[in-house]
Amino acid sequence: MKDKPISCFIHFSGTGCDKILKKIGLTEKRVVNIGKSEAVKAIFEKITHECDLQNVFYEDIAASYLYELLMIIGRREKYGKNRIYLRNKQIINKASQSMYDNYAKNYPIKYYADLCHLSVSRFTHIFKECMEVTPVEYINKIRINKASFLINNTEFTMTEIAEKVGFSNQNYFGRIFKKYMGVSPKRYLKQ
């Protein structure tokens, strides 16, 4: 049996809609063809399921699924037709996965550039283009997320946590933590 095309219509109104549509580049478009996508289909099914059941907070959950859907559509609109971007994204995905897996190790950026068969400067440029942050910022974000989890869920000291997430210098850990979380690690623990 052949797949049947599905058309879905979404009407936007209310506070913040223009801002979201502008962010994803859909303010001028009235029709967006996203092609076949299991991810999009699954999100629509989740939205429909929530609206059918109408459990507690169903509107908020459906809205979060809609936001996820819009981000996926926006990403496809922004990059889906650009083959160079797609190729670069595949290359960078390999490096970003390695960064995620090895966040506690202090590999230099050259390690990840070599993994992608690129010079450090070319790797950094492509990484920032694809991920919208530098490789160092990406690794630091991972480390700080892991650190905040450890602060909330373990009895490790701040020095131990800093070492476990890859910071050998306690002061540097504190500065980076405050940069991303808005407060020092010790104040974060108290909150």
Beta strands, then each sheet from edge to edge (+ up, - down):
end
